[in-house]
Amino acid sequence: MKKIICLLLAAPLLSAPAIAGEKEETAAQSEEATKKTDPNEVVCEYRRPTGSRIREKICRTRAEAEEETRLNRHMLERGSGSVGRTMASPNG
C-alpha cells in the first residue's frame, strides 16, 4: 500500500520535466511563428522571368510580398470573371 501511495505522489514529480520541456518547445515554436509572420522582415527569393534562363534575386518585406500577392489574386479573379461573356452594345 505504501508503494502505491509513493508512486502516486511521485508521478507528478516525474512528469514535471516533461511538462517543462513542452513549455520550452512551445516558446520556441511561438518565437519561430513570430519570425514567419513579422511583416517588416526582409525576405529574398529567386525568380526566373518568362523567356529567360537567368534567375533574378528579389528582396522585399513580407508585407510587400503579401500585398503583391493580394493584388495579383484580385486582378486574376477580376479578369477571369469576364471569360465567355459578350459585351452588350451601348445602343441597346
Z-matrix of the N, CA and C atoms (Angstrom, degrees):
N
C 1 1.438
C 2 1.530 1 110.70
N 3 1.332 2 116.61 1 -39.66
C 4 1.456 3 120.56 2 179.23
C 5 1.526 4 110.58 3 -64.91
N 6 1.338 5 117.19 4 -35.03
C 7 1.463 6 120.56 5 179.48
C 8 1.528 7 110.65 6 -64.62
N 9 1.313 8 115.35 7 -40.24
C 10 1.470 9 119.44 8 -179.37
C 11 1.524 10 109.85 9 -65.55
N 12 1.313 11 116.05 10 -43.62
C 13 1.461 12 119.97 11 -179.99
C 14 1.527 13 110.24 12 -64.73
N 15 1.334 14 116.29 13 -41.68
C 16 1.467 15 119.49 14 178.24
C 17 1.520 16 111.27 15 -63.01
N 18 1.330 17 117.02 16 -40.86
C 19 1.460 18 120.70 17 178.26
C 20 1.526 19 111.29 18 -64.97
N 21 1.335 20 116.32 19 -40.69
C 22 1.458 21 119.53 20 179.01
C 23 1.525 22 111.67 21 -65.65
N 24 1.322 23 116.81 22 -36.93
C 25 1.450 24 120.21 23 178.37
C 26 1.534 25 112.67 24 -75.43
N 27 1.315 26 116.61 25 -30.45
C 28 1.458 27 121.28 26 -177.96
C 29 1.530 28 112.56 27 -82.00
N 30 1.304 29 117.70 28 -23.23
C 31 1.465 30 121.01 29 -176.29
C 32 1.529 31 112.37 30 -57.39
N 33 1.341 32 119.58 31 -47.33
C 34 1.474 33 118.15 32 178.39
C 35 1.529 34 112.99 33 -63.77
N 36 1.308 35 116.43 34 -33.08
C 37 1.461 36 119.46 35 179.78
C 38 1.521 37 111.30 36 -69.31
N 39 1.326 38 116.14 37 -34.92
C 40 1.465 39 119.67 38 179.88
C 41 1.526 40 111.84 39 -74.71
N 42 1.327 41 116.74 40 -29.44
C 43 1.465 42 119.25 41 -178.82
C 44 1.522 43 112.11 42 -84.93
N 45 1.318 44 119.44 43 -12.41
C 46 1.458 45 122.49 44 -178.62
C 47 1.526 46 113.01 45 -58.47
N 48 1.340 47 120.08 46 -44.25
C 49 1.469 48 118.44 47 178.00
C 50 1.527 49 112.38 48 -62.87
N 51 1.324 50 117.09 49 -34.28
C 52 1.464 51 119.38 50 178.72
C 53 1.522 52 110.19 51 -66.41
N 54 1.324 53 117.04 52 -40.42
C 55 1.457 54 120.50 53 179.07
C 56 1.523 55 109.98 54 -67.20
N 57 1.310 56 117.91 55 -40.21
C 58 1.461 57 121.27 56 177.56
C 59 1.522 58 110.53 57 -62.28
N 60 1.333 59 116.83 58 -39.44
C 61 1.464 60 120.82 59 177.57
C 62 1.509 61 111.54 60 -62.97
N 63 1.332 62 116.40 61 -37.61
C 64 1.460 63 120.31 62 178.16
C 65 1.527 64 110.17 63 -65.33
N 66 1.338 65 116.96 64 -39.45
C 67 1.457 66 119.79 65 179.10
C 68 1.514 67 110.92 66 -65.35
N 69 1.328 68 117.75 67 -38.27
C 70 1.461 69 120.60 68 178.29
C 71 1.517 70 110.34 69 -65.94
N 72 1.338 71 116.45 70 -41.29
C 73 1.461 72 119.78 71 178.25
C 74 1.521 73 110.35 72 -64.41
N 75 1.313 74 116.87 73 -40.39
C 76 1.457 75 120.58 74 179.63
C 77 1.524 76 110.63 75 -63.60
N 78 1.331 77 117.18 76 -40.87
C 79 1.462 78 120.60 77 178.28
C 80 1.521 79 110.49 78 -63.82
N 81 1.327 80 116.85 79 -41.13
C 82 1.462 81 120.34 80 178.73
C 83 1.523 82 110.63 81 -65.73
N 84 1.327 83 116.55 82 -39.48
C 85 1.464 84 120.06 83 179.39
C 86 1.521 85 111.17 84 -66.78
N 87 1.335 86 117.50 85 -39.88
C 88 1.460 87 119.16 86 -179.90
C 89 1.528 88 110.84 87 -68.72
N 90 1.339 89 116.85 88 -35.10
C 91 1.465 90 119.96 89 176.36
C 92 1.530 91 110.16 90 -65.83
N 93 1.315 92 115.95 91 -39.34
C 94 1.462 93 121.02 92 178.73
C 95 1.520 94 110.18 93 -66.91
N 96 1.329 95 116.67 94 -39.92
C 97 1.461 96 120.65 95 178.53
C 98 1.525 97 110.54 96 -65.47
N 99 1.326 98 117.21 97 -36.93
C 100 1.460 99 120.73 98 177.59
C 101 1.518 100 110.27 99 -64.89
N 102 1.311 101 116.77 100 -39.44
C 103 1.459 102 120.05 101 177.71
C 104 1.522 103 110.43 102 -61.52
N 105 1.329 104 116.04 103 -42.81
C 106 1.457 105 120.10 104 -177.26
C 107 1.520 106 112.25 105 -68.80
N 108 1.323 107 118.02 106 -27.58
C 109 1.451 108 119.82 107 -175.72
C 110 1.524 109 113.25 108 -105.74
N 111 1.317 110 119.02 109 5.83
C 112 1.459 111 121.56 110 179.17
C 113 1.526 112 108.72 111 -67.71
N 114 1.340 113 118.52 112 113.24
C 115 1.463 114 120.10 113 -175.37
C 116 1.523 115 113.85 114 -69.06
N 117 1.321 116 118.25 115 -17.52
C 118 1.461 117 120.88 116 -178.35
C 119 1.519 118 113.25 117 -95.15
N 120 1.320 119 117.34 118 -1.63
C 121 1.462 120 120.52 119 179.67
C 122 1.530 121 109.29 120 -71.93
N 123 1.318 122 115.95 121 133.71
C 124 1.463 123 120.94 122 179.17
C 125 1.524 124 108.45 123 -84.71
N 126 1.329 125 114.93 124 128.09
C 127 1.458 126 121.73 125 -178.64
C 128 1.522 127 108.05 126 -122.37
N 129 1.310 128 116.34 127 133.22
C 130 1.470 129 120.59 128 178.82
C 131 1.520 130 109.16 129 -111.53
N 132 1.322 131 115.26 130 142.77
C 133 1.464 132 120.28 131 175.86
C 134 1.524 133 108.56 132 -142.48
N 135 1.301 134 114.80 133 157.37
C 136 1.457 135 120.92 134 178.90
C 137 1.520 136 108.60 135 -103.26
N 138 1.339 137 115.41 136 132.08
C 139 1.464 138 121.67 137 177.76
C 140 1.511 139 108.81 138 -126.10
N 141 1.293 140 114.70 139 148.10
C 142 1.457 141 121.07 140 176.45
C 143 1.528 142 107.18 141 -111.62
N 144 1.345 143 117.27 142 108.92
C 145 1.469 144 119.25 143 179.75
C 146 1.526 145 111.29 144 -60.67
N 147 1.315 146 115.63 145 151.83
C 148 1.457 147 121.14 146 179.05
C 149 1.517 148 110.00 147 -58.58
N 150 1.314 149 116.52 148 130.34
C 151 1.450 150 122.21 149 178.46
C 152 1.517 151 114.33 150 84.49
N 153 1.314 152 117.55 151 7.49
C 154 1.461 153 120.55 152 -178.42
C 155 1.526 154 109.75 153 -126.79
N 156 1.306 155 115.96 154 149.32
C 157 1.458 156 120.48 155 175.18
C 158 1.521 157 111.07 156 -99.97
N 159 1.323 158 116.26 157 -6.31
C 160 1.456 159 120.90 158 -176.77
C 161 1.529 160 109.52 159 -94.97
N 162 1.320 161 114.96 160 126.88
C 163 1.458 162 119.71 161 179.95
C 164 1.527 163 110.13 162 -82.30
N 165 1.330 164 114.58 163 148.97
C 166 1.458 165 121.44 164 176.20
C 167 1.518 166 108.57 165 -114.21
N 168 1.322 167 116.28 166 140.45
C 169 1.453 168 120.83 167 176.99
C 170 1.524 169 108.03 168 -93.39
N 171 1.334 170 115.75 169 123.13
C 172 1.454 171 121.36 170 -179.08
C 173 1.523 172 107.81 171 -118.68
N 174 1.330 173 115.95 172 121.49
C 175 1.466 174 122.10 173 179.09
C 176 1.526 175 108.71 174 -115.37
N 177 1.334 176 115.67 175 133.55
C 178 1.463 177 121.84 176 177.78
C 179 1.517 178 108.79 177 -161.44
N 180 1.302 179 117.18 178 170.15
C 181 1.459 180 120.22 179 179.54
C 182 1.526 181 109.00 180 -78.58
N 183 1.315 182 115.15 181 160.76
C 184 1.469 183 119.81 182 178.26
C 185 1.530 184 110.45 183 -60.36
N 186 1.322 185 117.35 184 -37.89
C 187 1.462 186 120.79 185 -179.96
C 188 1.524 187 110.78 186 -62.32
N 189 1.327 188 117.07 187 -42.40
C 190 1.470 189 120.62 188 178.14
C 191 1.527 190 110.72 189 -64.65
N 192 1.325 191 116.66 190 -41.23
C 193 1.462 192 120.52 191 180.00
C 194 1.527 193 110.89 192 -64.63
N 195 1.337 194 117.03 193 -42.41
C 196 1.463 195 120.47 194 178.72
C 197 1.519 196 111.21 195 -65.88
N 198 1.318 197 117.08 196 -38.71
C 199 1.461 198 120.84 197 178.84
C 200 1.530 199 110.63 198 -64.88
N 201 1.325 200 117.01 199 -43.14
C 202 1.466 201 120.17 200 177.87
C 203 1.523 202 110.69 201 -62.92
N 204 1.330 203 116.94 202 -41.93
C 205 1.468 204 120.81 203 178.54
C 206 1.520 205 110.18 204 -62.02
N 207 1.334 206 116.09 205 -43.01
C 208 1.464 207 120.35 206 -179.84
C 209 1.531 208 111.21 207 -63.35
N 210 1.333 209 116.69 208 -44.46
C 211 1.466 210 120.29 209 179.25
C 212 1.521 211 111.87 210 -65.03
N 213 1.329 212 116.85 211 -41.92
C 214 1.469 213 120.20 212 178.63
C 215 1.526 214 110.98 213 -62.88
N 216 1.330 215 116.58 214 -42.04
C 217 1.461 216 120.19 215 179.40
C 218 1.522 217 110.23 216 -64.52
N 219 1.335 218 116.66 217 -40.75
C 220 1.465 219 120.81 218 179.39
C 221 1.527 220 110.66 219 -63.03
N 222 1.323 221 116.89 220 -45.08
C 223 1.463 222 120.62 221 179.38
C 224 1.523 223 110.94 222 -63.71
N 225 1.316 224 116.98 223 -39.93
C 226 1.463 225 120.92 224 179.77
C 227 1.521 226 110.75 225 -65.19
N 228 1.326 227 116.81 226 -45.15
C 229 1.464 228 120.21 227 179.63
C 230 1.518 229 111.14 228 -66.38
N 231 1.318 230 116.78 229 -39.85
C 232 1.460 231 120.54 230 179.60
C 233 1.528 232 110.63 231 -65.96
N 234 1.314 233 116.45 232 -40.84
C 235 1.457 234 120.26 233 -179.28
C 236 1.512 235 113.21 234 -73.38
N 237 1.319 236 117.82 235 -33.45
C 238 1.460 237 120.08 236 -176.76
C 239 1.520 238 111.86 237 -75.47
N 240 1.321 239 118.00 238 -15.85
C 241 1.459 240 120.87 239 179.40
C 242 1.513 241 112.86 240 -72.66
N 243 1.323 242 118.32 241 -18.80
C 244 1.456 243 120.69 242 -176.01
C 245 1.526 244 113.09 243 -94.50
N 246 1.314 245 117.83 244 -0.93
C 247 1.456 246 120.68 245 -178.41
C 248 1.521 247 109.38 246 -68.60
N 249 1.341 248 116.82 247 127.79
C 250 1.462 249 121.72 248 177.05
C 251 1.510 250 114.54 249 86.57
N 252 1.290 251 118.59 250 -3.48
C 253 1.457 252 121.02 251 178.04
C 254 1.514 253 109.46 252 -91.24
N 255 1.308 254 115.49 253 149.51
C 256 1.458 255 118.96 254 176.16
C 257 1.524 256 108.59 255 -104.24
N 258 1.280 257 115.03 256 149.85
C 259 1.455 258 120.54 257 -179.07
C 260 1.531 259 108.15 258 -80.76
N 261 1.304 260 116.14 259 132.81
C 262 1.459 261 120.18 260 175.99
C 263 1.533 262 108.61 261 -77.60
N 264 1.286 263 115.78 262 141.78
C 265 1.465 264 118.21 263 179.79
C 266 1.519 265 109.44 264 -74.48
N 267 1.333 266 116.82 265 144.35
C 268 1.459 267 119.28 266 -177.66
C 269 1.529 268 112.93 267 -67.33
N 270 1.348 269 118.29 268 -18.77
C 271 1.463 270 121.43 269 -178.15
C 272 1.510 271 112.86 270 -88.44
N 273 1.300 272 118.05 271 -4.18
C 274 1.445 273 117.48 272 175.59
C 275 1.440 274 111.16 273 130.28
